[in-house]
Amino acid sequence: MKSLKLSPGKFPKKVILPASKSYANRALIIAAQSDSPFTVHDLPDSTDVTFLVAAFEQIGIRVTRTATSVTLLGPFPKCEKQSAPIKIGEGGTTARFLAALLLRGTVRHTLVLGDRLRARPWQEFIDLVNTHGGRAELIGDELSLQGPVTFPPVLEVDCRRTTQFASGIQLAFPEISVVPKQLESSESYWKMTSELQKTMQNSSSYRVPLDWSSASYPLAFGALNHEIFFPDLQPDAHQADGKFFDLLSRLNLVTKSPEGISVFSKLIHQDIEMDVSDALDLVPALSFFLAHIPGSHRLHGISNLVHKESDRLAEVIKLLRTFDRSASSESGSLSIQGHSIRRDTPVDLTFPDDHRMVMTGALFLRHHAGGTISPVSAVSKSYPRFFELLDLL
């Protein structure tokens, strides 16, 4: 478990962001079903995306790579072939979207899930598959899948714990209408799926937009410390973590131009309340920001944080308390008591293999007195070059 020593300091004044893995994995599933070659440009190099592209090659899709794009030639399932067990890592969209796509085929496939991913919600999907003519079984870390399935023209999918099964099935079976039931969180991601299907229809290429989830970390740091410019970043209604821009706008901490977005810092003393049920991935970076704004803050709709790459609710509270912030959860809300006092001694932070917690921990160390952090490799899931931002200084 590699650790890294971080000193207190700043971020670069200009941050080039990676593209969105949420858009990228959706676009790849759509492209894999195209009858003609389809190119997806500006792919991020996150492991969630690279695992999916590698899996495509295993199941028979031809992949041509350049530095920042892939061209896919299937279509799946016409190109389907038998594969060895497919290692899929810890990516929720990676595994769940691919699992849905495989149900179009006739070959039995096995997905090897990461330790945390196999403990995350799967039963809703397994029940749907077994109810509609396919076979699905999760034993240990192996999810076995056998298609084809015959879904009805209108299919209701339980979204109480995750929308990814609904999105995956809609992407893989565009001829049916998926109806999300109990859509209590991540509604923006469901809408992203529908809009992307419309955007990519009758096209042969797609360019992935920049990632607001990755933007949230330097945005939060800049809003507390110094001005940072994000070239080409623009508001995006279908990226839930873009809600951070709305909050920073209300606090007069950001400006927008055709060239991009700038964040800057100023003194704030204000109680902040926010519903984050649609933007759970934003909670760690947002918690860092609120922890340093004097006031009493509440984030509502946080129950499903326990189903992420770690029990992210418990990890956020633990991190906040490490830096002498009062934090607690009750009735689906997270309460944070913020203040501007900084620690004057280094801290050693060790997290589960959770990219968002590691990046948030790095913000704390940079803002306070530094220390060590591990596992640094966790950031490869979404923002592989995150620590390069700090090394550039």
N, C-alpha and C positions, 0 to 999 in steps of 0.2 A: 504494500500500500504506500505509494510514493507521496511524500509530503513536500511542501514548498514553503520557504521562508519569505514572508512579505513584510516590507517596511511601510510605515505610514507615508502617505504621499498623494499624488493626484492621478487622474486619467489623462490621456492625450486630449488636446484641444479639439481634435477632429477624430471621430470614430466611424470607420467603415464597417457597416453591419453585414452579417450573413443573410442569406435569403431564408424564407420561412419554411421550416420542415413540415408544418401543417399543410400549407399549400402544396409543397413538393410531393408529399406522399399521396395526396389526393390526385394530383395531376398524373403521377406515374401509374396509378391504378387505371385511370381513364385511358391513358396512352397505350397501356398494355393490351387493350381490347380493340385498338384501331386496326382496320383492314389494310392500311398503308403505313409506311414509316412515319413515326411521330417523334418530334424532337422537343425535349423539355430543356429550356435554357436556364442558366444561373442557378443550378442546383447547389444547395449547401452541402458541405462535406461532413455533416453530422452523421453519427453512426446510425441513427434512425433511418436515414435515407440510403446510406451505403449498404446496409444490411438488406434493404428491400430490393435494390438494384441487383445485388449478388444473388438473391433468391430468384429473381426473374430468370437469370441465366440458368439456374438449376432446373427450372420447370419448363425450359424450352424456348423462352423468348430471346431473340437475338438482340444484343446490346452493343452499340457502338459509342465509345466514349470520346469526349474531348476534355479539355481542362475544366470546363464549367458546365457541360451539357451532356445529355445522353440521347441517343436516338434508339427507339424501340421498334422492333419488327416482330409481330406475332402472327396473327392475333391470338390471344389466349381465349378459348381453350384449344383452338385448332392446332396449335404448335405444341401442345402439352406432351411432356415425356416424364418417365419415371425418374425420381430423384432420390439421392441419399437424404437422410434427415437434415432438415434445413435449420441451421442455427440462426436465430432471429434477434438475439440480444434482449434488451429491456424495453424496446419501443412499443408503446401501446398501439399507436396507429400502424406501425410496421407490421406487427403480428396480427392485429384484428382486421386490418384492410386486406392483407394477404390471405388470411384464413377465409374471408368472404369470397375473394376471387377464386380460390381453389375449388370452391363448391360448384363452379361452372363446369369443372372438368369431371373426368371419370376415373382418374388414377388416385390411389390412396397415397397421401402425403403425410409426413410427420414434421411438425414444427418443434424445435427444441427451444424452450423459453428460458429467459434469464431467471435467476432466483426470485427476484421481487415480482417480476411479471407474472409468474405462474400463480402467485398468491393474490394477484389482483382479480377483479371480477371476470369470470368466464361462463358461469352457469347459464346466464340468459342466452348466450350464443349457442351453447351446447344443446340446450333444450329446443331452440328453434330449428337447428339442423336435424336433430333426431325426430322432430315432429313432422318434418316436411321431406322425408324420403332419403336424407343423407345419414351419415354416421359420424359422430364426433365423440371423442373420449379424451379426457385429460388424466394421465397417470404420471405422477411425479412431475418431471419437467417436460414431458412429451405430450403434445396435443396432436392426436391422429385425426385425420379428416378424409372422408370419402364422399365424393359427389357422384352424380349430380343431385341437386335438390330441386324440388318443384314448389316454388313459392306462389301463393295466390296473387292475383292482380293488385290487391291491397294488403299489405303486411304490417301489423302492429308490432313494434319493438319496444321493450321495456328500457327506458333511458334514465331510470331513477339513479343508478350508480355511474353510468357512463353513456355518452352519446356515440362512442366509437363503433359499436356494433351496428347501430342504425346507419351511420355514415358509410361504414364498410359495405353493408349489403346494398345500399342505394347506389354506391359507386360501381359495384360489381354486377348489379342487376338493374340497369337503368330502365328496363322495360316495365318494371313494376313500380308501384307507389308505396314507399315506406312511410308509415305514420308513427312518429315518435310519441310514446306514451310516458307520462310522469316525467316530463322534461324539466327537471328541477335545477339543472346547471348546464353550462356550456352550450347554451342555445346558439351563440354566435358561430360556433364551429359547425353546428348542424346547418345553419344558413350558408356558411362557406361552401359546404358540399353541394348544395343546390345551385348556388350561383356559379360555381366553377364548372359544373356540368353544362350549364347554358353557355358559358364563355368559351369552352373548348369544343363545343359542337360545331361540326363542319370546318374544323381547322386542322392544320398539320403541325403546329408548333405552339408552345406556350412558354412565357417568361415568368419565373417565380418572383414575386415581390419580396421586399425586405421584411425582416422578421421583427415584429414589435415585442415579442417575448424577449429576444436577445437585447433589444433596445432598453428594456426596463432597468437593467443593472447600471449602465453608465448614466441613464436619465436620472435615476434615484440619487446617484453619487453627485452628479453635476448640480442637481437642485439644492444640494446641501453645501457644496464646496466651490465650484467654479464653472464658468461657461464651457459648454461642449457643443460642437456642431456635428450634425448627422446628415451627410450629403444624401440627397435623393429620397430620404425618408418622408413619407406623407401619411396623413391619417387614413385609416382603413377600417371601415365599419364591420368587416367580417373577421378581423383579428381581435379577439376579445381583450387581449392585453393592451390594445390601443386605448383602453379606458384610462390608462395612466396619463395619456396626453390630455384627456378631458379634465382630469383632476388638476394637473399642472397648469392648464389654461385658466381654470377658475382661480388658482392661486397666483396668476400672473407670473409664472416661472418659465414659460416657453413662448417662442415666436415661430411663425411658419412663413416660408417663402417658397416660390417655385423651385428653388435650389435645395431645399431641405428644411430641417427643424433644428432650432437652437434651444438649449436649456441653460438657465443661469440661476444663481442663488441670491436669496435675500432673506432677511430675518422674518420669521413667521411665528406667531403664537396663536393657534387656532385649534379647536376641537374638530376632528374630521370623522365623518360617518359615511360608510360606503357599502353597497351591496356588491359582493365579488363572486356571487354564485355562478356568474357567466364568465369569470376570469380567474379561475383558481390558480393557474400557473403564475399569475402576477403577485400572489400573496407574499412570497418570500421577499422579493425586492421592495414591494410596497411596505412591508413590515419594517424593513431597514429604514426607509424614508420616514415613516410615521414615528419610529422610535426616537428620532432626533428632532421632531417638531414638538415643542412644549404644548401639552394639551392632553385631553382624554379622547382616545380614538376607538372606534368600533368598526370591525369588518363583519358583515353579515353574510350568511350562506356558505359557511366554510366546512360543512360536515364532510363533504366528499374529499377533503384534503387527506384523509387517512388512507385513501385508495391510490395514492400516487406512488412514485418510485421509492418513497419511504412513507412512514406515517408523518407526513409533512407538517401537520398541525402540531404534533408533539415536538418535532425538531425545531420549528419556528419559535415556539414558546421557550424551549430550552436555550436557544441561541440568544433570545432577547434577555432572558434572565442572567445569562453569562455576562452580558454587558450592562447589568444593573438596571434593567428596565422591568417594570411590573407588567406581567402579561398573563392572561387567563382566558379560558374558553368556557362558554356556557350557552346552552340552548341554540347551538348553531352559529354563535358569534364569537369573534376573537376581540378581546379588549386589550389595548396597549396604552400605557401611560408614558408619554414621550417627554424627553428633556434633552438639553443640548450638552450636558456634561460628557466629557470624553475620558476614557480610562487612560492612565498614565503608565501602565505596565503591559507588556506583551501578553498575548493569550495563545494557547495552542488549541486548535480546533480540529476535531475528527468527526466526520459525518458518515452516514451510510452512503452507498454508491448512488447519490442523488445529485445530479448536475445543478439543479436550481438552489439547493441548500449550499453546495460548495461555492457557487458564485456569490451568493448572498453573504456567506461567511467571509469571503475575500473583501467585500465592500466594508464590512465591520473592521477588519484588520487594517485596511487602507485608511479608514476614517479615524481610527483610534491610534493605538501605539504599536501596531503590527503584531507579528507572531508567526506561527506555522499553521498550515492547513493541509488536510488530506481527506479523501484521495483526489489528487489533482486530475487524474485521468477521467473522472466522472463528467467533466465538462464536454468531452468528446461527443456526448449524446446529442447536444444541441448547438454548442458554441466552441468548437475545438480550439479556436485561436484566442479564447478569452484571456488567458494569462499572458499572451503576447502583447496585449494592450498595456499591461503593467510593466512588462520587460522593456517596452519601447522608451520608457522614461529613464 
